[in-house]
């Protein structure tokens, strides 16, 4: 259990003869949520077939496995493995279809699941699996949940009941898709609604297919109509073209602000708002909160996720926005890149434009400061390009506490804002000034009531019991 925690994407289709191929297109649109690997499981009502592999979506499906992935129902998963120093085999890639017993993978799968999220404390789940002889120390949290779901299905439970029974033991932050061999598709969103999940409809010649996705952008790409978000604590069962809604738990939405700050694609819509618009409001709010105005020639961003906030800051301040960095879009994200690899990743990703920034006083806007390595490297690159003054503005609050629900901030000692105050961070980054957006400012910019947001990374107030992980949290920042 060495920290196979992930921030991922799920996508599923029911009722279309090209379900697996459509799923691959949806996963490609969601590749920003998981770049370590991808997988699809389909069923023709008799047999489940899976294709998965490490790497970007287009590379995983370059072999055109569509003749193999037959059937009108499919579930897909993109994985972002975030454990530091872990070496993962394809066994851990989703969707999960096989049960491991005594280290041996059992074949003839009956259930496939794809999960976006993480279980902070698997103690109760491990104990239950030991009771029924299904525990394997090699399994991650999703594989353990699959083992219990599979157990109940093999003992006569329906897929939906098996998921409900399992999730009553393994409460966590999740959006989940489960599919059985006959083609029943189940979509469930955790009671706290931390992870997003949306439902859509796709026209076909003789009717409509039902589609589920982590984000609306993937529905747009395949030409599906967004119907609505799956509610917190709700399960939607699709069987033989019919839909049933089950409110399996009382829901209290606590959406993750990082969806707005960083993870979701700018063209996705969450809670009725385009992500791009919210990020621009965060930038504008950041300027409005400034106590002392600084003299600057231009606003630039750390691309790409910092760009909308920089545009909002520029619009509110009247300072022109310029592209000061060129970003290599194929170098991958650096937010959750573990360990020493991050310096090389940043160098590959960012390159300053000296003819734009040389001799200038700039406002540098970034979406967040986690470990601080991206900002430190970015500032060094800008100084090397001849920038005169660098004023860093961060469109999120200080991240002081670890996340246990799927984002790679599990080690509090790695969070720069936990270790240093604002002045110390300014010196560490090599900036002339530094300012963060306040928690109230972020909440106001998102436009959702505070009680409907998971602010745990900023306030230390966790929306669910994190069990033994609470022992890892220091609630007074050491700075």
ChimeraX attribute file (.defattr): number of C-alpha atoms within 10 A of each C-alpha:
attribute: neighborCount
match mode: 1-to-1
recipient: residues
	/A:1	10
	/A:2	11
	/A:3	17
	/A:4	20
	/A:5	26
	/A:6	24
	/A:7	22
	/A:8	31
	/A:9	33
	/A:10	33
	/A:11	32
	/A:12	32
	/A:13	30
	/A:14	30
	/A:15	24
	/A:16	23
	/A:17	16
	/A:18	18
	/A:19	26
	/A:20	31
	/A:21	22
	/A:22	20
	/A:23	29
	/A:24	26
	/A:25	18
	/A:26	31
	/A:27	29
	/A:28	21
	/A:29	21
	/A:30	26
	/A:31	26
	/A:32	18
	/A:33	25
	/A:34	25
	/A:35	21
	/A:36	20
	/A:37	24
	/A:38	33
	/A:39	27
	/A:40	32
	/A:41	30
	/A:42	33
	/A:43	25
	/A:44	17
	/A:45	15
	/A:46	11
	/A:47	17
	/A:48	25
	/A:49	19
	/A:50	22
	/A:51	19
	/A:52	21
	/A:53	20
	/A:54	18
	/A:55	17
	/A:56	21
	/A:57	26
	/A:58	15
	/A:59	12
	/A:60	18
	/A:61	20
	/A:62	8
	/A:63	8
	/A:64	11
	/A:65	15
	/A:66	16
	/A:67	9
	/A:68	12
	/A:69	24
	/A:70	23
	/A:71	25
	/A:72	19
	/A:73	33
	/A:74	37
	/A:75	31
	/A:76	32
	/A:77	35
	/A:78	36
	/A:79	29
	/A:80	27
	/A:81	27
	/A:82	21
	/A:83	19
	/A:84	15
	/A:85	11
	/A:86	12
	/A:87	8
	/A:88	13
	/A:89	9
	/A:90	12
	/A:91	16
	/A:92	17
	/A:93	24
	/A:94	30
	/A:95	31
	/A:96	27
	/A:97	29
	/A:98	21
	/A:99	26
	/A:100	21
	/A:101	16
	/A:102	13
	/A:103	12
	/A:104	10
	/A:105	12
	/A:106	12
	/A:107	10
	/A:108	13
	/A:109	16
	/A:110	19
	/A:111	27
	/A:112	29
	/A:113	29
	/A:114	32
	/A:115	33
	/A:116	28
	/A:117	26
	/A:118	28
	/A:119	21
	/A:120	25
	/A:121	19
	/A:122	21
	/A:123	13
	/A:124	13
	/A:125	21
	/A:126	21
	/A:127	13
	/A:128	16
	/A:129	17
	/A:130	12
	/A:131	9
	/A:132	10
	/A:133	12
	/A:134	19
	/A:135	23
	/A:136	19
	/A:137	12
	/A:138	15
	/A:139	22
	/A:140	19
	/A:141	23
	/A:142	23
	/A:143	26
	/A:144	26
	/A:145	26
	/A:146	27
	/A:147	25
	/A:148	25
	/A:149	27
	/A:150	26
	/A:151	20
	/A:152	18
	/A:153	19
	/A:154	14
	/A:155	10
	/A:156	10
	/A:157	15
	/A:158	15
	/A:159	23
	/A:160	24
	/A:161	15
	/A:162	22
	/A:163	28
	/A:164	17
	/A:165	16
	/A:166	22
	/A:167	21
	/A:168	13
	/A:169	16
	/A:170	23
	/A:171	21
	/A:172	25
	/A:173	28
	/A:174	25
	/A:175	30
	/A:176	25
	/A:177	30
	/A:178	27
	/A:179	30
	/A:180	27
	/A:181	20
	/A:182	17
	/A:183	25
	/A:184	23
	/A:185	30
	/A:186	25
	/A:187	29
	/A:188	28
	/A:189	29
	/A:190	29
	/A:191	26
	/A:192	26
	/A:193	26
	/A:194	27
	/A:195	28
	/A:196	28
	/A:197	29
	/A:198	23
	/A:199	24
	/A:200	21
	/A:201	19
	/A:202	19
	/A:203	13
	/A:204	11
	/A:205	6
	/A:206	7
	/A:207	11
	/A:208	16
	/A:209	21
	/A:210	23
	/A:211	33
	/A:212	32
	/A:213	30
	/A:214	29
	/A:215	28
	/A:216	30
	/A:217	21
	/A:218	26
	/A:219	25
	/A:220	16
	/A:221	13
	/A:222	16
	/A:223	13
	/A:224	20
	/A:225	16
	/A:226	21
	/A:227	14
	/A:228	14
	/A:229	20
	/A:230	22
	/A:231	22
	/A:232	27
	/A:233	20
	/A:234	20
	/A:235	25
	/A:236	21
	/A:237	22
	/A:238	23
	/A:239	15
	/A:240	12
	/A:241	13
	/A:242	10
	/A:243	12
	/A:244	10
	/A:245	15
	/A:246	12
	/A:247	14
	/A:248	21
	/A:249	17
	/A:250	12
	/A:251	16
	/A:252	18
	/A:253	20
	/A:254	23
	/A:255	23
	/A:256	22
	/A:257	21
	/A:258	16
	/A:259	17
	/A:260	27
	/A:261	25
	/A:262	18
	/A:263	18
	/A:264	24
	/A:265	22
	/A:266	20
	/A:267	16
	/A:268	19
	/A:269	20
	/A:270	19
	/A:271	13
	/A:272	9
	/A:273	14
	/A:274	17
	/A:275	24
	/A:276	22
	/A:277	18
	/A:278	24
	/A:279	30
	/A:280	24
	/A:281	27
	/A:282	31
	/A:283	32
	/A:284	24
	/A:285	22
	/A:286	28
	/A:287	23
	/A:288	15
	/A:289	14
	/A:290	13
	/A:291	8
	/A:292	7
	/A:293	10
	/A:294	12
	/A:295	12
	/A:296	16
	/A:297	17
	/A:298	20
	/A:299	28
	/A:300	26
	/A:301	27
	/A:302	23
	/A:303	21
	/A:304	17
	/A:305	23
	/A:306	23
	/A:307	25
	/A:308	28
	/A:309	31
	/A:310	35
	/A:311	25
	/A:312	25
	/A:313	30
	/A:314	23
	/A:315	18
	/A:316	17
	/A:317	16
	/A:318	11
	/A:319	17
	/A:320	15
	/A:321	20
	/A:322	18
	/A:323	17
	/A:324	24
	/A:325	22
	/A:326	14
	/A:327	17
	/A:328	15
	/A:329	12
	/A:330	9
	/A:331	13
	/A:332	18
	/A:333	18
	/A:334	16
	/A:335	20
	/A:336	19
	/A:337	19
	/A:338	15
	/A:339	10
	/A:340	10
	/A:341	10
	/A:342	18
	/A:343	16
	/A:344	10
	/A:345	16
	/A:346	23
	/A:347	15
	/A:348	15
	/A:349	19
	/A:350	21
	/A:351	17
	/A:352	21
	/A:353	16
	/A:354	18
	/A:355	10
	/A:356	16
	/A:357	24
	/A:358	18
	/A:359	15
	/A:360	16
	/A:361	19
	/A:362	28
	/A:363	26
	/A:364	26
	/A:365	30
	/A:366	27
	/A:367	29
	/A:368	24
	/A:369	22
	/A:370	21
	/A:371	20
	/A:372	17
	/A:373	18
	/A:374	23
	/A:375	24
	/A:376	19
	/A:377	18
	/A:378	22
	/A:379	22
	/A:380	15
	/A:381	19
	/A:382	23
	/A:383	20
	/A:384	12
	/A:385	18
	/A:386	16
	/A:387	19
	/A:388	15
	/A:389	21
	/A:390	21
	/A:391	21
	/A:392	25
	/A:393	26
	/A:394	25
	/A:395	32
	/A:396	28
	/A:397	22
	/A:398	24
	/A:399	23
	/A:400	28
	/A:401	29
	/A:402	25
	/A:403	23
	/A:404	25
	/A:405	25
	/A:406	25
	/A:407	21
	/A:408	23
	/A:409	22
	/A:410	22
	/A:411	13
	/A:412	22
	/A:413	19
	/A:414	16
	/A:415	21
	/A:416	22
	/A:417	25
	/A:418	22
	/A:419	16
	/A:420	16
	/A:421	14
	/A:422	16
	/A:423	13
	/A:424	15
	/A:425	19
	/A:426	18
	/A:427	13
	/A:428	15
	/A:429	22
	/A:430	20
	/A:431	20
	/A:432	14
	/A:433	18
	/A:434	20
	/A:435	22
	/A:436	23
	/A:437	24
	/A:438	18
	/A:439	16
	/A:440	11
	/A:441	21
	/A:442	26
	/A:443	20
	/A:444	16
	/A:445	20
	/A:446	22
	/A:447	13
	/A:448	14
	/A:449	10
	/A:450	15
	/A:451	13
	/A:452	18
	/A:453	20
	/A:454	23
	/A:455	24
	/A:456	18
	/A:457	21
	/A:458	18
	/A:459	15
	/A:460	18
	/A:461	12
	/A:462	17
	/A:463	18
	/A:464	15
	/A:465	12
	/A:466	18
	/A:467	12
	/A:468	12
	/A:469	13
	/A:470	15
	/A:471	8
	/A:472	13
	/A:473	18
	/A:474	15
	/A:475	13
	/A:476	10
	/A:477	16
	/A:478	12
	/A:479	11
